[in-house]
Amino acid sequence: MDLNHPRICGHTAAVLDIKFCPFNEYVIASASEDATVKVWELPEGGLKDNMDEPVVNLVGHQRRVGIVEWHPTAENLLFSAGFDYMVRQPLATKQTIEREKGGGKVLFEP
């Protein structure tokens, strides 16, 4: 792969997990050592430039987030587990994600 290939680069620390949404092949979630989960929407033609603004920036964990998982049968339901010993479900719905495009923050519920 070319070293100058476009990438997704919005976290401020190492990414520990990524998962593609089972209902939309252009949406991924990433979990990071920066204690955030970010949801990204890839362009249909693929990345042409670096992407550094997520659709949604989910905050609420107190320590790094090691696992992110989409629900296999319920659309737009995402869970994360962090090194703060918490499993969180974001207070995000499809409408919230659409409203927060451009890097807004959505809090998690424990």
C-alpha positions as protocol buffer text, in pm:
chain_id: "A"
residue {
  index: 1
  type: MET
  ca { x: 0 y: 0 z: 0 }
}
residue {
  index: 2
  type: ASP
  ca { x: 121 y: 349 z: -81 }
}
residue {
  index: 3
  type: LEU
  ca { x: 238 y: 538 z: 230 }
}
residue {
  index: 4
  type: ASN
  ca { x: 46 y: 844 z: 108 }
}
residue {
  index: 5
  type: HIS
  ca { x: -282 y: 653 z: 79 }
}
residue {
  index: 6
  type: PRO
  ca { x: -570 y: 847 z: 244 }
}
residue {
  index: 7
  type: ARG
  ca { x: -656 y: 741 z: 600 }
}
residue {
  index: 8
  type: ILE
  ca { x: -900 y: 798 z: 878 }
}
residue {
  index: 9
  type: CYS
  ca { x: -704 y: 988 z: 1141 }
}
residue {
  index: 10
  type: GLY
  ca { x: -930 y: 1155 z: 1397 }
}
residue {
  index: 11
  type: HIS
  ca { x: -826 y: 992 z: 1725 }
}
residue {
  index: 12
  type: THR
  ca { x: -555 y: 1148 z: 1941 }
}
residue {
  index: 13
  type: ALA
  ca { x: -416 y: 811 z: 2055 }
}
residue {
  index: 14
  type: ALA
  ca { x: -386 y: 455 z: 1921 }
}
residue {
  index: 15
  type: VAL
  ca { x: -698 y: 289 z: 1781 }
}
residue {
  index: 16
  type: LEU
  ca { x: -764 y: -42 z: 1957 }
}
residue {
  index: 17
  type: ASP
  ca { x: -1068 y: -171 z: 1767 }
}
residue {
  index: 18
  type: ILE
  ca { x: -1277 y: -99 z: 1458 }
}
residue {
  index: 19
  type: LYS
  ca { x: -1602 y: -255 z: 1340 }
}
residue {
  index: 20
  type: PHE
  ca { x: -1806 y: -212 z: 1024 }
}
residue {
  index: 21
  type: CYS
  ca { x: -2178 y: -155 z: 1073 }
}
residue {
  index: 22
  type: PRO
  ca { x: -2373 y: -468 z: 972 }
}
residue {
  index: 23
  type: PHE
  ca { x: -2648 y: -253 z: 816 }
}
residue {
  index: 24
  type: ASN
  ca { x: -2439 y: -1 z: 623 }
}
residue {
  index: 25
  type: GLU
  ca { x: -2108 y: -100 z: 466 }
}
residue {
  index: 26
  type: TYR
  ca { x: -1993 y: 264 z: 459 }
}
residue {
  index: 27
  type: VAL
  ca { x: -2020 y: 320 z: 837 }
}
residue {
  index: 28
  type: ILE
  ca { x: -1752 y: 212 z: 1084 }
}
residue {
  index: 29
  type: ALA
  ca { x: -1696 y: 265 z: 1455 }
}
residue {
  index: 30
  type: SER
  ca { x: -1353 y: 296 z: 1613 }
}
residue {
  index: 31
  type: ALA
  ca { x: -1241 y: 266 z: 1977 }
}
residue {
  index: 32
  type: SER
  ca { x: -926 y: 430 z: 2104 }
}
residue {
  index: 33
  type: GLU
  ca { x: -682 y: 482 z: 2388 }
}
residue {
  index: 34
  type: ASP
  ca { x: -804 y: 845 z: 2388 }
}
residue {
  index: 35
  type: ALA
  ca { x: -1119 y: 718 z: 2572 }
}
residue {
  index: 36
  type: THR
  ca { x: -1352 y: 793 z: 2280 }
}
residue {
  index: 37
  type: VAL
  ca { x: -1554 y: 601 z: 2026 }
}
residue {
  index: 38
  type: LYS
  ca { x: -1597 y: 763 z: 1687 }
}
residue {
  index: 39
  type: VAL
  ca { x: -1843 y: 678 z: 1411 }
}
residue {
  index: 40
  type: TRP
  ca { x: -1723 y: 739 z: 1055 }
}
residue {
  index: 41
  type: GLU
  ca { x: -1914 y: 743 z: 726 }
}
residue {
  index: 42
  type: LEU
  ca { x: -1694 y: 651 z: 434 }
}
residue {
  index: 43
  type: PRO
  ca { x: -1766 y: 804 z: 93 }
}
residue {
  index: 44
  type: GLU
  ca { x: -1914 y: 557 z: -156 }
}
residue {
  index: 45
  type: GLY
  ca { x: -1623 y: 601 z: -396 }
}
residue {
  index: 46
  type: GLY
  ca { x: -1367 y: 540 z: -122 }
}
residue {
  index: 47
  type: LEU
  ca { x: -1136 y: 786 z: 52 }
}
residue {
  index: 48
  type: LYS
  ca { x: -978 y: 1048 z: -172 }
}
residue {
  index: 49
  type: ASP
  ca { x: -829 y: 1256 z: 113 }
}
residue {
  index: 50
  type: ASN
  ca { x: -756 y: 1198 z: 481 }
}
residue {
  index: 51
  type: MET
  ca { x: -1071 y: 1195 z: 694 }
}
residue {
  index: 52
  type: ASP
  ca { x: -1031 y: 1360 z: 1035 }
}
residue {
  index: 53
  type: GLU
  ca { x: -1390 y: 1458 z: 1125 }
}
residue {
  index: 54
  type: PRO
  ca { x: -1616 y: 1176 z: 1248 }
}
residue {
  index: 55
  type: VAL
  ca { x: -1990 y: 1171 z: 1198 }
}
residue {
  index: 56
  type: VAL
  ca { x: -2022 y: 1135 z: 1576 }
}
residue {
  index: 57
  type: ASN
  ca { x: -1768 y: 1160 z: 1858 }
}
residue {
  index: 58
  type: LEU
  ca { x: -1887 y: 952 z: 2155 }
}
residue {
  index: 59
  type: VAL
  ca { x: -1740 y: 1045 z: 2494 }
}
residue {
  index: 60
  type: GLY
  ca { x: -1808 y: 905 z: 2839 }
}
residue {
  index: 61
  type: HIS
  ca { x: -1542 y: 648 z: 2916 }
}
residue {
  index: 62
  type: GLN
  ca { x: -1287 y: 749 z: 3177 }
}
residue {
  index: 63
  type: ARG
  ca { x: -1008 y: 528 z: 3041 }
}
residue {
  index: 64
  type: ARG
  ca { x: -912 y: 377 z: 2707 }
}
residue {
  index: 65
  type: VAL
  ca { x: -1178 y: 194 z: 2506 }
}
residue {
  index: 66
  type: GLY
  ca { x: -1073 y: -153 z: 2395 }
}
residue {
  index: 67
  type: ILE
  ca { x: -1383 y: -296 z: 2229 }
}
residue {
  index: 68
  type: VAL
  ca { x: -1658 y: -157 z: 2011 }
}
residue {
  index: 69
  type: GLU
  ca { x: -1943 y: -373 z: 1879 }
}
residue {
  index: 70
  type: TRP
  ca { x: -2251 y: -312 z: 1667 }
}
residue {
  index: 71
  type: HIS
  ca { x: -2566 y: -500 z: 1761 }
}
residue {
  index: 72
  type: PRO
  ca { x: -2612 y: -775 z: 1501 }
}
residue {
  index: 73
  type: THR
  ca { x: -2989 y: -735 z: 1456 }
}
residue {
  index: 74
  type: ALA
  ca { x: -3084 y: -388 z: 1586 }
}
residue {
  index: 75
  type: GLU
  ca { x: -2986 y: -108 z: 1351 }
}
residue {
  index: 76
  type: ASN
  ca { x: -2790 y: 190 z: 1490 }
}
residue {
  index: 77
  type: LEU
  ca { x: -2715 y: 25 z: 1825 }
}
residue {
  index: 78
  type: LEU
  ca { x: -2350 y: 39 z: 1931 }
}
residue {
  index: 79
  type: PHE
  ca { x: -2180 y: -80 z: 2250 }
}
residue {
  index: 80
  type: SER
  ca { x: -1830 y: -21 z: 2382 }
}
residue {
  index: 81
  type: ALA
  ca { x: -1621 y: -160 z: 2666 }
}
residue {
  index: 82
  type: GLY
  ca { x: -1337 y: 31 z: 2825 }
}
residue {
  index: 83
  type: PHE
  ca { x: -1059 y: -14 z: 3073 }
}
residue {
  index: 84
  type: ASP
  ca { x: -1277 y: 180 z: 3320 }
}
residue {
  index: 85
  type: TYR
  ca { x: -1470 y: -151 z: 3359 }
}
residue {
  index: 86
  type: MET
  ca { x: -1778 y: -1 z: 3196 }
}
residue {
  index: 87
  type: VAL
  ca { x: -1986 y: -124 z: 2904 }
}
residue {
  index: 88
  type: ARG
  ca { x: -2163 y: 171 z: 2747 }
}
residue {
  index: 89
  type: GLN
  ca { x: -2442 y: 226 z: 2499 }
}
residue {
  index: 90
  type: PRO
  ca { x: -2441 y: 570 z: 2341 }
}
residue {
  index: 91
  type: LEU
  ca { x: -2741 y: 796 z: 2371 }
}
residue {
  index: 92
  type: ALA
  ca { x: -2744 y: 814 z: 1993 }
}
residue {
  index: 93
  type: THR
  ca { x: -3013 y: 732 z: 1743 }
}
residue {
  index: 94
  type: LYS
  ca { x: -3003 y: 762 z: 1368 }
}
residue {
  index: 95
  type: GLN
  ca { x: -3153 y: 1112 z: 1403 }
}
residue {
  index: 96
  type: THR
  ca { x: -2882 y: 1210 z: 1656 }
}
residue {
  index: 97
  type: ILE
  ca { x: -2608 y: 1083 z: 1427 }
}
residue {
  index: 98
  type: GLU
  ca { x: -2751 y: 1277 z: 1132 }
}
residue {
  index: 99
  type: ARG
  ca { x: -2785 y: 1593 z: 1344 }
}
residue {
  index: 100
  type: GLU
  ca { x: -2431 y: 1563 z: 1486 }
}
residue {
  index: 101
  type: LYS
  ca { x: -2247 y: 1524 z: 1154 }
}
residue {
  index: 102
  type: GLY
  ca { x: -1932 y: 1728 z: 1158 }
}
residue {
  index: 103
  type: GLY
  ca { x: -1778 y: 1601 z: 1482 }
}
residue {
  index: 104
  type: GLY
  ca { x: -2038 y: 1677 z: 1747 }
}
residue {
  index: 105
  type: LYS
  ca { x: -2027 y: 1498 z: 2081 }
}
residue {
  index: 106
  type: VAL
  ca { x: -2285 y: 1252 z: 2208 }
}
residue {
  index: 107
  type: LEU
  ca { x: -2264 y: 1129 z: 2566 }
}
residue {
  index: 108
  type: PHE
  ca { x: -2287 y: 762 z: 2663 }
}
residue {
  index: 109
  type: GLU
  ca { x: -2529 y: 607 z: 2905 }
}
residue {
  index: 110
  type: PRO
  ca { x: -2390 y: 349 z: 3151 }
}
